[in-house]
Amino acid sequence: MIQRIQTLYLLCASLFSGGLIFVFSLWIEKSTKIIFAQDLINETSLLIKTIFFSYLLSALLSVVAIFLFKNRQLQFVIGRINMLINFYLLGVLIYVSLTISGEAQVSEKGIGMFIPIIVIVLLALANKAIKKDEDLVKSVDRLR
């Protein structure tokens, strides 16, 4: 049953989290240096280093959830955990963009900072479809 709509939502979420972070920048420094998520691995702050790994973990969890189609309850729980990771990622991105020494380094926010919002919406739609499937299976079991 891999052809369900939640599979499409989860696949899009994994592509956004794992693929578009290499295409869209997070921010542009005043020295016109474009910062992508993978550039943050070399930073000294542990909080900033977690941004790239959170993106990858979110993409990995979305792919894992796709292949858990036989266990809808676990698929639903992994979707919720993935949403929490994206809320954490969104919070860290907002915190970093607002606290870098008075806009001295970050001068322009990139579209990459909005990826967690899109992924959260896709995961919520996937979880809604998973819940709908689970309710359908439970209603069919009641009729037996």
N, C-alpha and C positions, 0 to 999 in steps of 0.2 A: 504494500500500500504506500509506495513511495511517491505516487502521483497525486497526492493530496495538496490542497492549497497551502497548508502550513509548511510543506516542504519548499515551496516557492518563496514564502516569506523568510524562512530560515536561510535559504541559499542566498537571497538578496542581502540579508543581514551579515552573512559571512563575507560576501563580496565587498560590502561597504566597509566592514571592520578590517578585513585582511588585505584588500586590494586597493581601495581608494586612498589609503593613508600614504601610499607611495606616489600618488598622482597629485593630490591636493595638499597644499602647505598648511601648517598650523598657524604660523604668523610670519611676518617679515620684519626683520630688525631695521633700525634706522640706517644702518650701513648697507642697505639693500641686499642683505643676506637672507635668502629664503630658508626657513626652518621647516623641515619635514619631521615626521614622528621618529624615523630611524636616526635622525641627527641627535636626538635627545639622549641616546645611550651613552654618549661621551660626557655628559654633564656631571657635575660633582654632587648635586643634590639627589638623594635617593627618591624623593617624591617625583622629581622630574623624570628620572629613569623609569619609573613605573608606568609612564604614559604609553610608551611603545609596547611594553609587555602586556598591558591591559587591552590594547587594541588586538594583539595577537591572540590572547586568551579568549576574548570575546568571539573572534572568528573561529577559533578551534571548538569552543563550546557549541556554536551554531552548527558546525559540521557534524559534531558528535550527536547533537539532538536530531539531525536529519535521519541518521541511521538507527535511532531508537524508536522507530515507528511502531514496533510491536509492543513496546512498553510505554503507553501514553502517559501514565502517571509520572514516570521518571523523565520523560520528554518535557512535560509541563514544569517539573521542578527545575530542570536544567535551564529552561527558558526564563524562569524567575531569577535564578542565580545569575544568568547572563544579563538580565536587566539591572540587577544590583551592581554588577561590574561596570556597566555602562553609566549608571548614575554616579558611581565613584569616579569614573573617568571624566565625566562632565564636570563634576565638582572640582577635580584637580585642575582641569583645563581653565575653568573660570578663576580659581584661586591663583594659578600661575599668571594668567593674563592680567589680573588686577593687582598683584603684589610685586611685580618686577619693578623695582625702584622707580616709581613715579613715571612710567612710560619712557624711561631712558633707553631701554633696549627694544621693547616691543612697540612698533609704531603702527602696524596694520594687522588686524586679525585675518586669518585665512579661512577658507571654507572648510578646512579639515577639522576645525573646532566644532562644527555642527554635525559631524558624522555620528557622534553618540546619540544625538536627539533622533535622527532618522532611524538608527538601529533600535532604539527603545520602542519607537512606534511599530517597526516591523516585528519585533519580538512580542509586543502586546497583541498584534493581529494574529500572529502564529499561535500564541497561547489561547486566544479566543477560539480559534479554529480547533485546536486540540481539545479544549473543554467541550466544544460542540460535538466532536466525534465521540468523546467519552460518554456524554449524556445520551447520544444516540445508541451506543452499544449497551448502556445500562437499560434503556427503555426496551430494546429488543429482548434482552435477557429476562425482563419482567413478563413478557408475553409467553414465554415457554412454559 
